[in-house]
């Protein structure tokens, strides 16, 4: 039976911070942002977030990272109720990414008619995050 006491309440926020930092690096101006931005059909004068309230954009991004890390923690605890290694956590991150992120993003990119390299950039960041989540959470399992 699952218990909320089993959730590593220190590991989950660490995962959230790591995801924000890795996303900032991954989509930085000297890394993938310029090529991704053009690939999704934006110009140099386009405003990130579509001109929306960027506080809301980043706030919901943070909530999404929380849900991902929390649910990964719950599933890992269900699979490994007595703890798991960093290697098992990282492998679980790859499996979750393969099962849920990669195919979902592919369908979205195909229907949006975005080039496949846009898909590769986006799922690459999520692969890094999910592997890091599994590794980080293993230290609190």
C-alpha positions in Angstrom: 0.0 0.0 0.0 1.3 3.4 -0.9 2.0 6.0 1.8 2.7 9.7 1.2 5.4 9.3 3.9 7.3 7.3 1.3 7.7 10.3 -1.0 11.1 11.8 -0.7 9.9 15.4 0.1 13.5 16.7 -0.1 14.3 14.9 -3.4 11.2 16.1 -5.3 12.0 19.9 -4.9 15.6 19.1 -5.8 14.3 17.5 -9.0 12.2 20.5 -9.8 15.2 22.9 -9.4 17.4 20.6 -11.5 14.8 20.5 -14.3 14.5 24.3 -14.4 18.3 24.7 -14.5 18.8 22.0 -17.1 16.0 23.5 -19.2 17.5 26.9 -18.9 20.8 25.5 -20.1 19.3 23.3 -22.8 17.2 26.1 -24.2 19.8 28.8 -23.7 20.7 31.4 -26.3 24.0 29.6 -27.0 22.6 26.1 -27.1 19.3 24.9 -28.6 17.0 27.9 -28.3 17.8 29.7 -31.6 17.4 26.6 -33.7 14.3 25.4 -31.8 12.7 28.9 -31.9 13.1 29.0 -35.7 12.0 25.4 -36.0 8.6 26.1 -34.3 8.1 29.0 -36.7 9.0 31.9 -34.6 11.0 35.0 -35.7 13.6 37.1 -33.9 10.7 39.5 -33.0 8.4 36.9 -31.6 8.0 37.0 -27.8 8.6 33.9 -25.8 5.5 32.7 -24.1 3.4 34.3 -26.8 3.3 37.5 -24.8 1.5 35.8 -21.9 2.2 36.5 -18.3 5.7 34.9 -18.0 5.1 34.4 -14.2 2.3 32.1 -15.2 4.4 30.3 -17.8 7.2 29.7 -15.3 4.8 28.9 -12.5 3.0 26.2 -14.5 6.4 24.9 -15.7 7.4 24.6 -12.1 4.1 22.8 -11.2 4.7 20.4 -14.1 8.2 19.6 -12.9 6.7 19.0 -9.4 4.1 16.6 -10.8 6.7 14.7 -12.9 9.1 14.3 -10.0 6.3 13.4 -7.5 4.8 10.8 -9.8 8.1 9.3 -10.7 8.8 9.0 -7.0 5.5 7.3 -6.4 6.0 4.8 -9.3 9.6 4.1 -8.3 8.5 3.4 -4.8 5.8 1.0 -6.1 8.4 -0.8 -8.2 11.2 -0.8 -5.6 9.4 -0.6 -2.2 12.7 -1.3 -0.4 14.8 1.3 -2.2 16.7 1.4 -5.5 20.1 2.3 -6.8 21.0 5.4 -8.8 21.4 3.1 -11.8 17.9 1.7 -11.4 16.6 5.2 -11.0 18.3 6.4 -14.1 17.1 3.4 -16.1 13.6 4.0 -14.9 13.9 7.6 -16.1 14.8 6.3 -19.6 11.9 3.8 -19.6 9.4 6.5 -18.5 10.8 8.8 -21.2 10.5 6.1 -23.8 7.0 5.1 -22.8 5.4 8.4 -22.2 7.4 11.5 -23.3 9.0 10.4 -26.6 5.9 9.1 -28.4 3.6 11.8 -27.0 5.9 14.6 -28.2 6.3 12.8 -31.6 2.5 12.9 -32.2 2.3 16.5 -31.1 5.2 17.6 -33.4 3.8 15.6 -36.4 0.4 17.2 -36.1 1.9 20.7 -35.6 4.0 20.1 -38.7 7.2 20.9 -36.9 10.5 19.5 -38.2 11.7 16.4 -36.5 14.7 18.1 -35.1 12.4 20.2 -33.0 11.0 17.0 -31.6 14.6 15.8 -30.9 15.5 19.0 -29.1 12.4 18.9 -26.9 12.6 15.2 -26.0 16.3 15.5 -25.4 15.8 17.9 -22.6 13.1 15.6 -21.1 15.4 12.6 -21.3 18.1 14.4 -19.4 15.5 15.5 -16.8 13.9 12.1 -16.3 17.3 10.3 -15.9 18.4 13.0 -13.4 15.1 12.6 -11.6 15.6 8.9 -11.2 19.2 9.3 -10.0 18.3 12.1 -7.6 15.3 10.3 -6.1 17.5 7.2 -5.6 19.5 9.0 -3.0 16.3 9.6 -0.9 14.7 6.2 -1.5 
